[in-house]
Amino acid sequence: MVESISGYSNLTNCTVSNIFVTGNQTVGGMVGYGSVNECKADSIVVGNDDVGGLAGFLWNTNSENANFASVTGQRYVGGIAGECSNTHLPRAIILEQ
């Protein structure tokens, strides 16, 4: 997992599994804020706002991604991303656990 404290993260061809991620805002199984391309996550992600299986806030992504994570949150919650901008996911896979 990559944590972006004060900036943008860009991941390509990554896999994470069997992790537990918790936070308040912009919480993701791989990144809080950034671009995730051709990646897979199998984890548990818990937060309040902008919570996603791969990214809390997904930006500038145009690829295939897969999420097998359990995602829980209050506002802006999604299997791939809690919120996104400038993003096109032609073949995103989300499987519920």
TIFI-343254 format. One record per atom (N, C-alpha, C): residue number from 1; residue in three letters; atom name; x, y negated, z negated; chain. Coordinates in steps of 0.1 Angstrom, whole numbers, always signed. Atoms other than C-alpha are relative to their C-alpha. Example, Ala and Ser with C-alpha at 12.3 -4.5 7.8 and 13.67 -1.06 7.14 Angstrom:
% residues 2
+-----+-----+----+-------+-------+-------+---+
!   k !   r !  a !    px !    py !    pz ! c !
+-----+-----+----+-------+-------+-------+---+
!   1 ! ala !  N !    +9 !   +12 !    +0 ! A !
!   1 ! ala ! CA !  +123 !   +45 !   -78 ! A !
!   1 ! ala !  C !    +9 !   -12 !    +0 ! A !
!   2 ! ser !  N !    -9 !   +11 !    +0 ! A !
!   2 ! ser ! CA !  +137 !   +11 !   -71 ! A !
!   2 ! ser !  C !    -8 !   -11 !    -8 ! A !
+-----+-----+----+-------+-------+-------+---+
% end
This chain:
% residues 97
+-----+-----+----+-------+-------+-------+---+
!   k !   r !  a !    px !    py !    pz ! c !
+-----+-----+----+-------+-------+-------+---+
!   1 ! met !  N !    +8 !   +12 !    +0 ! A !
!   1 ! met ! CA !    +0 !    +0 !    +0 ! A !
!   1 ! met !  C !    +9 !   -12 !    +0 ! A !
!   2 ! val !  N !    -7 !   +12 !    +0 ! A !
!   2 ! val ! CA !   +11 !   -35 !    +7 ! A !
!   2 ! val !  C !    -8 !   -11 !    -7 ! A !
!   3 ! glu !  N !    +7 !   +11 !    +7 ! A !
!   3 ! glu ! CA !    +2 !   -64 !   -15 ! A !
!   3 ! glu !  C !    +4 !   -13 !    +5 ! A !
!   4 ! ser !  N !    -3 !   +14 !    -5 ! A !
!   4 ! ser ! CA !    +0 !   -99 !    +0 ! A !
!   4 ! ser !  C !    -3 !   -10 !   -11 ! A !
!   5 ! ile !  N !    +3 !    +9 !   +11 ! A !
!   5 ! ile ! CA !    +4 !  -123 !   -29 ! A !
!   5 ! ile !  C !    -3 !   -14 !    +6 ! A !
!   6 ! ser !  N !    +3 !   +14 !    -5 ! A !
!   6 ! ser ! CA !    +6 !  -156 !    -9 ! A !
!   6 ! ser !  C !    +2 !    +0 !   +15 ! A !
!   7 ! gly !  N !    -2 !    +0 !   -14 ! A !
!   7 ! gly ! CA !    +4 !  -147 !   +27 ! A !
!   7 ! gly !  C !    -8 !   +11 !    +7 ! A !
!   8 ! tyr !  N !    +7 !    -9 !   -10 ! A !
!   8 ! tyr ! CA !    -6 !  -125 !   +56 ! A !
!   8 ! tyr !  C !    +8 !   +13 !    +1 ! A !
!   9 ! ser !  N !    -7 !   -13 !    -3 ! A !
!   9 ! ser ! CA !    +2 !   -88 !   +60 ! A !
!   9 ! ser !  C !    -4 !    +6 !   +13 ! A !
!  10 ! asn !  N !    +3 !    -6 !   -13 ! A !
!  10 ! asn ! CA !    +4 !   -70 !   +93 ! A !
!  10 ! asn !  C !    +5 !   +15 !    -1 ! A !
!  11 ! leu !  N !    -3 !   -15 !    +1 ! A !
!  11 ! leu ! CA !    +3 !   -31 !   +92 ! A !
!  11 ! leu !  C !    -4 !    +6 !   +13 ! A !
!  12 ! thr !  N !    +3 !    -7 !   -12 ! A !
!  12 ! thr ! CA !    +5 !    -8 !  +122 ! A !
!  12 ! thr !  C !    +4 !   +15 !    -2 ! A !
!  13 ! asn !  N !    -3 !   -15 !    +1 ! A !
!  13 ! asn ! CA !    +4 !   +31 !  +123 ! A !
!  13 ! asn !  C !    +3 !    +4 !   -14 ! A !
!  14 ! cys !  N !    -2 !    -4 !   +14 ! A !
!  14 ! cys ! CA !    +0 !   +36 !   +85 ! A !
!  14 ! cys !  C !   -11 !    +9 !    -5 ! A !
!  15 ! thr !  N !   +10 !    -9 !    +7 ! A !
!  15 ! thr ! CA !   -18 !   +61 !   +63 ! A !
!  15 ! thr !  C !    +3 !    -1 !   -15 ! A !
!  16 ! val !  N !    -1 !    +0 !   +15 ! A !
!  16 ! val ! CA !   -25 !   +58 !   +26 ! A !
!  16 ! val !  C !   -11 !   +10 !    -4 ! A !
!  17 ! ser !  N !    +9 !   -10 !    +5 ! A !
!  17 ! ser ! CA !   -42 !   +85 !    +6 ! A !
!  17 ! ser !  C !    +1 !    +1 !   -15 ! A !
!  18 ! asn !  N !    +0 !    -3 !   +14 ! A !
!  18 ! asn ! CA !   -52 !   +93 !   -30 ! A !
!  18 ! asn !  C !    +5 !   -11 !    -9 ! A !
!  19 ! ile !  N !    -4 !   +11 !    +8 ! A !
!  19 ! ile ! CA !   -48 !   +58 !   -44 ! A !
!  19 ! ile !  C !   -13 !    -7 !    -5 ! A !
!  20 ! phe !  N !   +11 !    +7 !    +6 ! A !
!  20 ! phe ! CA !   -70 !   +37 !   -66 ! A !
!  20 ! phe !  C !    +4 !   -15 !    +0 ! A !
!  21 ! val !  N !    -3 !   +14 !    +0 ! A !
!  21 ! val ! CA !   -71 !    -1 !   -59 ! A !
!  21 ! val !  C !   -11 !    -7 !    -6 ! A !
!  22 ! thr !  N !   +10 !    +9 !    +7 ! A !
!  22 ! thr ! CA !   -89 !   -26 !   -81 ! A !
!  22 ! thr !  C !    +5 !   -14 !    +0 ! A !
!  23 ! gly !  N !    -3 !   +14 !    +1 ! A !
!  23 ! gly ! CA !   -91 !   -63 !   -81 ! A !
!  23 ! gly !  C !   -12 !    -9 !    +0 ! A !
!  24 ! asn !  N !   +12 !    +9 !    +1 ! A !
!  24 ! asn ! CA !  -114 !   -93 !   -81 ! A !
!  24 ! asn !  C !    -4 !    -5 !   +14 ! A !
!  25 ! gln !  N !    +4 !    +6 !   -13 ! A !
!  25 ! gln ! CA !  -113 !  -110 !   -47 ! A !
!  25 ! gln !  C !   +10 !    +4 !   +11 ! A !
!  26 ! thr !  N !    -8 !    -4 !   -12 ! A !
!  26 ! thr ! CA !   -99 !  -100 !   -12 ! A !
!  26 ! thr !  C !    +8 !   +12 !    -4 ! A !
!  27 ! val !  N !    -6 !   -13 !    +4 ! A !
!  27 ! val ! CA !   -92 !   -64 !   -22 ! A !
!  27 ! val !  C !    -2 !   +10 !   +11 ! A !
!  28 ! gly !  N !    +1 !   -10 !   -11 ! A !
!  28 ! gly ! CA !   -84 !   -37 !    +4 ! A !
!  28 ! gly !  C !    +9 !   +12 !    -4 ! A !
!  29 ! gly !  N !    -7 !   -12 !    +3 ! A !
!  29 ! gly ! CA !   -71 !    -2 !    +4 ! A !
!  29 ! gly !  C !   +15 !    -1 !    +5 ! A !
!  30 ! met !  N !   -13 !    +2 !    -6 ! A !
!  30 ! met ! CA !   -41 !   -14 !   +25 ! A !
!  30 ! met !  C !    +5 !   -14 !    -2 ! A !
!  31 ! val !  N !    -4 !   +14 !    +2 ! A !
!  31 ! val ! CA !   -40 !   -52 !   +24 ! A !
!  31 ! val !  C !   -12 !    -8 !    -5 ! A !
!  32 ! gly !  N !   +10 !    +9 !    +4 ! A !
!  32 ! gly ! CA !   -59 !   -80 !    +8 ! A !
!  32 ! gly !  C !    -4 !    -8 !   +12 ! A !
!  33 ! tyr !  N !    +2 !    +9 !   -12 ! A !
!  33 ! tyr ! CA !   -56 !  -103 !   +38 ! A !
!  33 ! tyr !  C !   +10 !    +3 !   +11 ! A !
!  34 ! gly !  N !    -9 !    -3 !   -11 ! A !
!  34 ! gly ! CA !   -42 !   -94 !   +72 ! A !
!  34 ! gly !  C !    -5 !    +8 !   +11 ! A !
!  35 ! ser !  N !    +3 !    -8 !   -12 ! A !
!  35 ! ser ! CA !   -41 !   -73 !  +103 ! A !
!  35 ! ser !  C !    +3 !   +15 !    -3 ! A !
!  36 ! val !  N !    -3 !   -14 !    +2 ! A !
!  36 ! val ! CA !   -44 !   -35 !  +102 ! A !
!  36 ! val !  C !    -4 !    +7 !   +13 ! A !
!  37 ! asn !  N !    +2 !    -6 !   -13 ! A !
!  37 ! asn ! CA !   -40 !   -16 !  +134 ! A !
!  37 ! asn !  C !    +4 !   +15 !    +0 ! A !
!  38 ! glu !  N !    -2 !   -14 !    -1 ! A !
!  38 ! glu ! CA !   -43 !   +21 !  +140 ! A !
!  38 ! glu !  C !    +5 !    +6 !   -13 ! A !
!  39 ! cys !  N !    -3 !    -4 !   +14 ! A !
!  39 ! cys ! CA !   -43 !   +29 !  +103 ! A !
!  39 ! cys !  C !   -12 !    +8 !    -6 ! A !
!  40 ! lys !  N !    +9 !    -8 !    +6 ! A !
!  40 ! lys ! CA !   -61 !   +54 !   +81 ! A !
!  40 ! lys !  C !    +1 !    -2 !   -15 ! A !
!  41 ! ala !  N !    +0 !    +1 !   +15 ! A !
!  41 ! ala ! CA !   -71 !   +51 !   +44 ! A !
!  41 ! ala !  C !   -10 !   +10 !    -6 ! A !
!  42 ! asp !  N !    +8 !    -9 !    +7 ! A !
!  42 ! asp ! CA !   -84 !   +77 !   +20 ! A !
!  42 ! asp !  C !    +3 !    -3 !   -15 ! A !
!  43 ! ser !  N !    -3 !    +5 !   +13 ! A !
!  43 ! ser ! CA !   -87 !   +60 !   -14 ! A !
!  43 ! ser !  C !   -13 !    -5 !    -6 ! A !
!  44 ! ile !  N !   +11 !    +6 !    +7 ! A !
!  44 ! ile ! CA !  -110 !   +43 !   -39 ! A !
!  44 ! ile !  C !    +4 !   -15 !    -2 ! A !
!  45 ! val !  N !    -2 !   +15 !    +1 ! A !
!  45 ! val ! CA !  -113 !    +5 !   -37 ! A !
!  45 ! val !  C !   -12 !    -6 !    -7 ! A !
!  46 ! val !  N !   +11 !    +6 !    +8 ! A !
!  46 ! val ! CA !  -132 !   -15 !   -63 ! A !
!  46 ! val !  C !    +4 !   -15 !    -2 ! A !
!  47 ! gly !  N !    -2 !   +14 !    +2 ! A !
!  47 ! gly ! CA !  -136 !   -53 !   -64 ! A !
!  47 ! gly !  C !   -13 !    -7 !    -1 ! A !
!  48 ! asn !  N !   +13 !    +8 !    +1 ! A !
!  48 ! asn ! CA !  -161 !   -82 !   -65 ! A !
!  48 ! asn !  C !    -3 !    -6 !   +14 ! A !
!  49 ! asp !  N !    +2 !    +7 !   -13 ! A !
!  49 ! asp ! CA !  -158 !  -103 !   -33 ! A !
!  49 ! asp !  C !   +10 !    +4 !   +10 ! A !
!  50 ! asp !  N !    -9 !    -4 !   -11 ! A !
!  50 ! asp ! CA !  -143 !   -94 !    +1 ! A !
!  50 ! asp !  C !    +7 !   +13 !    -3 ! A !
!  51 ! val !  N !    -6 !   -13 !    +4 ! A !
!  51 ! val ! CA !  -137 !   -57 !    -6 ! A !
!  51 ! val !  C !    -2 !    +9 !   +12 ! A !
!  52 ! gly !  N !    +1 !    -9 !   -11 ! A !
!  52 ! gly ! CA !  -129 !   -33 !   +22 ! A !
!  52 ! gly !  C !    +9 !   +12 !    -2 ! A !
!  53 ! gly !  N !    -8 !   -12 !    +1 ! A !
!  53 ! gly ! CA !  -116 !    +2 !   +27 ! A !
!  53 ! gly !  C !   +15 !    -2 !    +5 ! A !
!  54 ! leu !  N !   -14 !    +3 !    -5 ! A !
!  54 ! leu ! CA !   -86 !   -11 !   +47 ! A !
!  54 ! leu !  C !    +5 !   -14 !    -4 ! A !
!  55 ! ala !  N !    -4 !   +13 !    +3 ! A !
!  55 ! ala ! CA !   -86 !   -48 !   +41 ! A !
!  55 ! ala !  C !   -12 !    -8 !    -6 ! A !
!  56 ! gly !  N !   +10 !    +8 !    +5 ! A !
!  56 ! gly ! CA !  -105 !   -73 !   +20 ! A !
!  56 ! gly !  C !    -5 !   -10 !   +10 ! A !
!  57 ! phe !  N !    +3 !    +9 !   -11 ! A !
!  57 ! phe ! CA !  -103 !   -99 !   +48 ! A !
!  57 ! phe !  C !    +9 !    +4 !   +12 ! A !
!  58 ! leu !  N !    -7 !    -5 !   -12 ! A !
!  58 ! leu ! CA !   -93 !   -85 !   +82 ! A !
!  58 ! leu !  C !    +0 !   -10 !   +11 ! A !
!  59 ! trp !  N !    -2 !   +10 !   -10 ! A !
!  59 ! trp ! CA !   -79 !  -109 !  +107 ! A !
!  59 ! trp !  C !    +8 !    +4 !   +12 ! A !
!  60 ! asn !  N !    -8 !    -2 !   -12 ! A !
!  60 ! asn ! CA !   -67 !  -107 !  +143 ! A !
!  60 ! asn !  C !    +3 !   +15 !    +2 ! A !
!  61 ! thr !  N !    -2 !   -15 !    -2 ! A !
!  61 ! thr ! CA !   -72 !   -69 !  +147 ! A !
!  61 ! thr !  C !    -8 !    +4 !   +12 ! A !
!  62 ! asn !  N !    +6 !    -5 !   -12 ! A !
!  62 ! asn ! CA !   -80 !   -52 !  +179 ! A !
!  62 ! asn !  C !    +5 !   +15 !    +2 ! A !
!  63 ! ser !  N !    -5 !   -14 !    -2 ! A !
!  63 ! ser ! CA !   -75 !   -14 !  +175 ! A !
!  63 ! ser !  C !   -10 !    +9 !    -7 ! A !
!  64 ! glu !  N !    +7 !   -11 !    +6 ! A !
!  64 ! glu ! CA !   -88 !   +19 !  +162 ! A !
!  64 ! glu !  C !    +5 !    +2 !   -14 ! A !
!  65 ! asn !  N !    -3 !    -3 !   +14 ! A !
!  65 ! asn ! CA !   -89 !   +24 !  +125 ! A !
!  65 ! asn !  C !   -10 !   +10 !    -6 ! A !
!  66 ! ala !  N !    +9 !   -10 !    +7 ! A !
!  66 ! ala ! CA !  -104 !   +50 !  +101 ! A !
!  66 ! ala !  C !    +1 !    -2 !   -15 ! A !
!  67 ! asn !  N !    +1 !    +1 !   +15 ! A !
!  67 ! asn ! CA !  -116 !   +48 !   +65 ! A !
!  67 ! asn !  C !    -8 !   +11 !    -5 ! A !
!  68 ! phe !  N !    +6 !   -11 !    +7 ! A !
!  68 ! phe ! CA !  -124 !   +77 !   +43 ! A !
!  68 ! phe !  C !    -1 !    -4 !   -15 ! A !
!  69 ! ala !  N !    +0 !    +5 !   +13 ! A !
!  69 ! ala ! CA !  -124 !   +55 !   +12 ! A !
!  69 ! ala !  C !   -13 !    -2 !    -6 ! A !
!  70 ! ser !  N !   +12 !    +4 !    +7 ! A !
!  70 ! ser ! CA !  -150 !   +49 !   -14 ! A !
!  70 ! ser !  C !    +2 !   -15 !    -4 ! A !
!  71 ! val !  N !    -2 !   +14 !    +1 ! A !
!  71 ! val ! CA !  -156 !   +12 !   -15 ! A !
!  71 ! val !  C !   -12 !    -6 !    -9 ! A !
!  72 ! thr !  N !   +10 !    +6 !    +9 ! A !
!  72 ! thr ! CA !  -175 !    -7 !   -43 ! A !
!  72 ! thr !  C !    +3 !   -15 !    -2 ! A !
!  73 ! gly !  N !    -2 !   +14 !    +3 ! A !
!  73 ! gly ! CA !  -181 !   -44 !   -47 ! A !
!  73 ! gly !  C !   -13 !    -7 !    -1 ! A !
!  74 ! gln !  N !   +12 !    +8 !    +2 ! A !
!  74 ! gln ! CA !  -206 !   -72 !   -52 ! A !
!  74 ! gln !  C !    -5 !    -8 !   +12 ! A !
!  75 ! arg !  N !    +3 !    +9 !   -11 ! A !
!  75 ! arg ! CA !  -204 !   -95 !   -22 ! A !
!  75 ! arg !  C !   +10 !    +2 !   +11 ! A !
!  76 ! tyr !  N !    -9 !    -2 !   -12 ! A !
!  76 ! tyr ! CA !  -189 !   -91 !   +14 ! A !
!  76 ! tyr !  C !    +8 !   +13 !    -2 ! A !
!  77 ! val !  N !    -6 !   -14 !    +2 ! A !
!  77 ! val ! CA !  -182 !   -53 !   +11 ! A !
!  77 ! val !  C !    -2 !    +8 !   +12 ! A !
!  78 ! gly !  N !    +1 !    -8 !   -12 ! A !
!  78 ! gly ! CA !  -175 !   -30 !   +40 ! A !
!  78 ! gly !  C !    +9 !   +11 !    +0 ! A !
!  79 ! gly !  N !    -8 !   -12 !    -1 ! A !
!  79 ! gly ! CA !  -161 !    +3 !   +49 ! A !
!  79 ! gly !  C !   +14 !    -2 !    +6 ! A !
!  80 ! ile !  N !   -13 !    +4 !    -6 ! A !
!  80 ! ile ! CA !  -133 !   -12 !   +71 ! A !
!  80 ! ile !  C !    +5 !   -12 !    -7 ! A !
!  81 ! ala !  N !    -4 !   +13 !    +6 ! A !
!  81 ! ala ! CA !  -133 !   -48 !   +58 ! A !
!  81 ! ala !  C !   -12 !    -6 !    -6 ! A !
!  82 ! gly !  N !   +10 !    +8 !    +6 ! A !
!  82 ! gly ! CA !  -152 !   -70 !   +35 ! A !
!  82 ! gly !  C !    -5 !   -11 !    +8 ! A !
!  83 ! glu !  N !    +3 !   +12 !    -9 ! A !
!  83 ! glu ! CA !  -150 !   -99 !   +58 ! A !
!  83 ! glu !  C !   +11 !    +1 !   +11 ! A !
!  84 ! cys !  N !   -10 !    +0 !   -11 ! A !
!  84 ! cys ! CA !  -133 !  -104 !   +92 ! A !
!  84 ! cys !  C !    -2 !   -12 !    +9 ! A !
!  85 ! ser !  N !    +0 !   +11 !   -10 ! A !
!  85 ! ser ! CA !  -124 !  -130 !  +118 ! A !
!  85 ! ser !  C !    +9 !    +4 !   +11 ! A !
!  86 ! asn !  N !    -8 !    -2 !   -11 ! A !
!  86 ! asn ! CA !  -110 !  -128 !  +153 ! A !
!  86 ! asn !  C !    +4 !   +15 !    +1 ! A !
!  87 ! thr !  N !    -2 !   -14 !    +1 ! A !
!  87 ! thr ! CA !  -114 !   -90 !  +151 ! A !
!  87 ! thr !  C !    -9 !    +8 !    +9 ! A !
!  88 ! his !  N !    +8 !    -9 !    -9 ! A !
!  88 ! his ! CA !  -126 !   -63 !  +176 ! A !
!  88 ! his !  C !    +4 !   +14 !    -3 ! A !
!  89 ! leu !  N !    -3 !   -14 !    +3 ! A !
!  89 ! leu ! CA !  -128 !   -27 !  +165 ! A !
!  89 ! leu !  C !    -8 !    +9 !    +9 ! A !
!  90 ! pro !  N !    +7 !    -8 !   -10 ! A !
!  90 ! pro ! CA !  -137 !    -6 !  +195 ! A !
!  90 ! pro !  C !    -4 !   +14 !    -5 ! A !
!  91 ! arg !  N !    +3 !   -13 !    +5 ! A !
!  91 ! arg ! CA !  -136 !   +27 !  +177 ! A !
!  91 ! arg !  C !    +4 !    +1 !   -15 ! A !
!  92 ! ala !  N !    -2 !    -1 !   +15 ! A !
!  92 ! ala ! CA !  -137 !   +23 !  +139 ! A !
!  92 ! ala !  C !    -8 !   +12 !    -5 ! A !
!  93 ! ile !  N !    +6 !   -11 !    +6 ! A !
!  93 ! ile ! CA !  -144 !   +54 !  +119 ! A !
!  93 ! ile !  C !    -2 !    -2 !   -15 ! A !
!  94 ! ile !  N !    +3 !    +1 !   +14 ! A !
!  94 ! ile ! CA !  -161 !   +53 !   +85 ! A !
!  94 ! ile !  C !    -7 !   +13 !    -4 ! A !
!  95 ! leu !  N !    +6 !   -12 !    +6 ! A !
!  95 ! leu ! CA !  -168 !   +85 !   +66 ! A !
!  95 ! leu !  C !    -3 !    -2 !   -15 ! A !
!  96 ! glu !  N !    +4 !    +2 !   +14 ! A !
!  96 ! glu ! CA !  -187 !   +84 !   +33 ! A !
!  96 ! glu !  C !    +5 !   +12 !    -8 ! A !
!  97 ! gln !  N !    -4 !   -11 !    +9 ! A !
!  97 ! gln ! CA !  -173 !  +105 !    +5 ! A !
!  97 ! gln !  C !   -11 !    +5 !    -8 ! A !
+-----+-----+----+-------+-------+-------+---+
% end
